[in-house]
């Protein structure tokens, strides 16, 4: 089968390689499909059931051969750790099937291949969903998923590909509309940390006000506000971390409660907004920025996070394929209005930001390249809600887009940690400065009294 692939392989192709489930067992009897354990150069000669004599080699030898063959063709190998079997103990799913996932990670490091820790990504999702829901993904046995489970695993493969430090597809943007809706995974790394270390990082709690005697500014949103754990993993940052420097810590707490992968809807239904509300006191502030994930599917078995487009009162009643619960889904505008109303009810001041732009360009007939705006969709809808509810609005989409236009394509490329959505530290700092420029442009900036000396250096946005 490998020879057939090599015949069709050409430079620039990408090959996803995942083995291990069938590499254990009998080497020369039964199905006679096992490799020798480990990554060494050991060999074993034996006779197969059909009488043919074969020299068996290690798991590592076969993987290295495939990696080498792919590179020799000018193609790019991507190694994946194993999918997870449906076995549970004390409410947690089994995370290892022998040492094959570990060996795969070691091979990726030694051979200079990209690596996706699919095992941890799937196991984390299974633990999140719980045993009863995951059982439905395995209709026949504990290894092979049905359509729903396969769909989930496939989406995580795409999340892993999008989270790689270097896009294996080069300058090509290969994803369909469905693929675009998948958020890049913060767990994809070339040299994967051990699962225990990663699990500890995942358990890191969201921040709380450092000094309850001071007013607090709560930031709520998606990964463009707080990426992963807010520590720059994968070289990706949201603007919520660097924006802290623009506020005086002796006067106000800046509490970044944004969560990557969430939409306005799932920020609410996932209980995150309820926790913020529990901390809000009179005199506090809430800046909200959603939209990037609201365009996802309203109902699927991977995220189920989309909202109805627009700002109206339309609803859609669904049987949520992910939570297995009945749910009434509302418009993007409805969720923003809910956040605003409930923040006000707790005595806080709400501020709406339009979502940051992606690194996507349009070209005029004259050859002028400009960043694609969110006009007519989430950027516009965010402004409509702010206007209707009478809260401050920061046109962040337009402010940043103008900065990108002035910098040009090459310079903007250097501000991103992935293909087009998540900024690196420099990009996050630029975006944070744009947030401050937008606040300073308001007729009445509700946060003016809390800005730091650094904020004084930022010029106000001129519409």
N, C-alpha and C positions, 0 to 999 in steps of 0.2 A: 504493500500500500504506500509506503514511503517513497519508493521509486516512482510511482505514478505521480505523487505530489511534486517531486523534484523535476519531473519532465515539464510540468506546467508552470513551475515557479519562475518568476522573473524579478528583476531588480525593482525595488520599491514596494514589493508585496510585504504583507505582514502575516506571520504564522503564529497562532496561539497554540501552545504546547502544554498539555496537562495529562500526566499519567501517574499511576500509583495504585489505584484500586485493585488492579489485576496483576500487579507485579509480585505480590507475595504468593506463596503456595508452592505447588510442585513444579519443578523445573522441567523434568523429562517424562512425567507420567500424567495421567488424567488429561486435562486440557493443555498441559505442557506449555504454559504461557508465562510462567514466572521468570523474572530476572534474578540474578544474584543480588543479595542485599548490599547496600552501601554505595560509595562513590569511587572505589578503587579500580585497579586494573586486573583483579582476579578473574580467572576463567574456569570453566568446568565443561568437560566434554562428555557427551552422553548420547543415547539413542532415543529418538522420538517414537511415539506410538506407531507411526507409519514406517518405521525402520530406518529413517534418515538419521545420520550422525550429524550432530550440530555442536558448536562451541558456544555455550551460554556465557554471557558477560554481566556485569553489574548494571543496576539501574542507572547509575551515573554515567557509565560508558555509553549506553544507548542514548541518553539525553544529550551528552556532549556531542555525539555524532550528529544528531538532528540539528543542534544549535550550529555546529560548524558547517553543515551542509547548507543551512539557510543563509548564513553569512556569506558563504562562497558564491551564492547566487545574487548577492547584493540585496537580499531581502532582510527583514528585521524579525528576529524571534522574540516572542513574549511568553514567559513562563508563568503558569498559574498553579498555585497550590490546590489541593484536592477539594472537591465538594464535600459537604458534611452529611454523614449518615444520621438517620433518625433514631438515635439512641440517647436516652436521658438518665441522669442520676441527680437526685436532690434538686429537681427543677431546672437543671442546666444540661444543655445538649453536649454530646461527646464532641471534642474539638480535634481529635487526632485519629488517623487511621494508620498506625505505625509511624515511621519516621519519614514518609515520602514527602510530606509538605516541607519539613525541615530541610531535607536533602535538596528539594527543588529550589528553596531560597538560597542555599549555599552554592548551588550550581550557577544560579543567576549572578551571584556576586563574583564567583571565580571566573566565569566565562564572559562577563560584561554584557549580560542580557537583561532586558527589562523584566520585572517581577511584579505579579499581582497576588497579594495574599488573600485569595478568594476564600480560603478556609475560615479565616477570622471574620471576614465580611459576612459570610453566610451564617456562621455560628452566632455572631452578635445579633443579626436580624432574627434568627430563630429564638434566641433567648428573650428578645424583646416581644415577639409574638406569643410565646408560650407553647407548651407541649401540645395542648389540645388543637390549637390552630395549625400547628406544623404537621400534625398527624395527617391532616387532610391533604397535604402536599404529596404524601407517599401512599398511593392507593393499593399497591401490590406487595411491596416489601420495604425494608428499611434503608435501601441504597438508592433506588431509582424513583425519581419524582414523576408525578403526572404533569399535565399542562401548566397548572398554576405554580407548582414548585419550579418547573423549568423556566417559566417566565420570570420568576423572582431571581433565580440564579443568573439568567441572561442579563437582566438589568444591572446586576452587581458586577458582571464582567465589564459592561460598558462603563459603569461608575469607576471601575478600576483602571480601564484604559484612559479615561478622561483625567484621572488623577495622577498619571505617570509624570515624572518631572519633564520628560521630553516626549512630545507627541510622536508615536511610532509611525503615524501616517504622514509625517513631514509637514508640508504646508497644506496638505489636502484636508478639507473639512468633510469627513465621510458620513456623518450621522444623519439619519432621517429625522423627521419631526419628533417621532417617538424617542429617538436617541438623544436629541437635544434636550428633552425634558428631564433626562437623568442627571442628577447632581454628581459631580466628581467626588470620588471617595478620598477622605483624608488618610485612609489606612493603606493606600498604595504607595510603596516605597521601593527603591532599587535594592537597598540593604534592609530588609524587614527586621524591626525589633522583635524580640521574643514576645509571644502572645501574652504572657503575664504582664510585661511592661506596657504593652499596648492596652490591655484591659484596664490597667491602673489609670492610664491616661484618659480612657473613655469615661471612667467613673468620676473624673474631676468635676466637682460641682460648679454650677454657674455662680458668678460673683453676687455679693450682697452689699448693701451700703456699709462703707468702712466706719463711718461715724454717724450714728442714728440721730445725733443732735443737730446735724446739718441737713439742709434740703438735699434731695437727690434728683439726678437726671437719669432716667431709665431709658436705655436704647433697646428697642425691639425690632426684629427684622430677620433676615436670612443670612447666608454665608458671606454676602458682600458687606455686611456690617460686622459679623464675627465669624471668622472661618475656623472650623474645627474647635480646638480648645483655646483659640485666641493666642497661640504661641508660635505662629508662623510655620507650622508643620507643612512640609511639601513646598515651602517657599511662598505660601499663599496667606494673605492677610486681608481682613476687612477693615473698613475705615474707623470702626468703633474703638480700636486700640489706640492708634495715634491721635485721635481727636481729644483724648484725655489731656494731652499737654496744653490744649487751648483753654482749659478751665482751671481756676484757682482751687486747689485741693483743700485750702483752709476755709473755703466758702461753700463748696458743693461736692457731693459724691457723684462721680460718673460711673454708672452701673450698667455694663454691657450685657444684656440678657438676650441678645439675638442668638438664634440657633440655626445652623446650616441645614439646608434641605427642607426647611419648612416654608409653607405659604401662609398667608394671613389666616386661612381656614385652619390649617393644622397647628398653627401657633395657639389658636384658641382651643381646638378639640383635644390637643395633646396635653392640656393643663398648664402650659407655660404662662399664658396670660393670667390665669387664676393666681399663680404664685407671685407674679408682679403686683397684681392688685392687692394681695395680702401685705405687701411691703410699702405701698404708696400711702403717703400721709399728706395732709393739706400743705400746700407750698411746694410740692414736688413737681417734676416735669417728665413728660414722656415724648421722646422723638420716635416716630415709627416710619419704617421704610420696607415695604413689601412690593412684590410684583414679579420677580424673576421666576418663582416657582408656582405662581398662581395660574400660569398658562398650561400647567400639566393636566393630565387626564383627571376628570372629576372622579372616576371610579376605575380602579385597577387593583391588582393584588401585589403591587410593589410599593407605591407611595400613596395613592388615593388622596391627592392633596390639591387638585385643581379647584378653582372657584369659577362661578359663572361670570362671563365677561360683562363689564360695565359697572354701573353704580345704582341700578334700579332695585326693585323689590322682588324680582323673579326668584323662584326657588326650584330645586329639583330634588325629589325624594328618591333616595337610593338604598339598596342593600349593599353596604360597603364591603367590597370583595376582600379588603385587607382586615378590617376589624370584625367582620361578620355581624355588624350591627346596622339597624335602620338609622338613616341619617338624612336630615334636610340640609341641603347645600345651598348657600346664598351667593350673592354677587360679591366681587372684590370690594366694591364700595360699601356694601352692607357690613362686612367685617371691619373695615376701617372706622365706619360710623360707630360700631359697637365699642371698639377700643376707645374712641374719643369720648363717647357718652359716659362710659364707666370710669375713665380717668377723671373726667370732670366731677362725677358724682363723689369721688374720693378726695376732691379738693386739689387735683393736679391740673397743670396746664399741658395741653396736647399740642404737638407740632408735627406736621406731616411733611415728609420728604418724598419726592418722586424717585423711583428706582434708578440706581446708577446705570449708565449705558454700557452695553457690551462693546467689545473691540470688533465692531463690524463697520465696514465703510461702504459708502455709495459714491459713485463717480458721475459728475455732470458731463454734459456734451463737450464742455471746454476742458475736460480732464481734471477738474478740481475734485479732490477727495475729501469728503466730510463724514463724520461719524453718524451712523443711523440713529435717529432720535426715537423716543417712545411716543411720539405724537400720535394721537388717535387711539392709544391703548392705555397702558398702565400709568404712564407719566401724566397723560391728560386726565384720566379718571381720578388719580390722587389729588390733582388740583381741584377738580370738580367737588370732591368730597370736602376738601379743606374750605373752599369757598362757601358751600352750602351750610357747613357747620360753624363757620366763623372762626376757624383756628388758623394759626400761622402756617404758611406754606413755603417750603424751600424747594425751588425748581432744580433739584440736584441733577436731574438728567440733562437739562440744558446747560447748566453751569459747567459740568464736567465735559460735556460734548464740545463746548466752545474751547475749553483748554486743550482737548485732544486735537481739535481742528488746527489750532495754532501751533501745536508741537509737530504734527505730521506723523505719517504712518510709522516710520522707522523708530522715532523716539517713543511713540506710544507702545510699540512692541516690547520695549524694554521695561514697561510698567506692569506687565502681566506675568502671573505665575502659571497660567495655563493658556489654552488656545484662545479664549475670547471672553471669559467671564470673571475670573478671580485675579485680583491684582497681587503683585508682590509688595514688599514693604514700601518701596518708593511710590508705587501706584496708590497704595492705601493712604500714604501721607498726603499725596496730591488730593485725593478725594476728601480726606478729613479737612484740609484747608478750604476746599470748595463748600463743605458744610458750613464752616465758619463764615465764609464770604456770603453765603446765602442768608445766614442768620443776621449778619450785620446790615444786609440790604433791606430788612424788614422795617416798615414804618415804626413799629414798636417791637423791638427785640426783647422777648420776655426773659432771655438769658444774659442780657447785657451786663448786669451787675456781677456776674460770676465769671466773666472771661479773664484770662490770664494776660500777662505781659506779651506772651507769644502771639496771642490773638490780635493784639494791637498792630502787629506787623502785616496782617492779612488785609488786603484791599477788599472793600465791599463790592459785591457783584452788581454790575450795572445792567439792568434788563435791556 
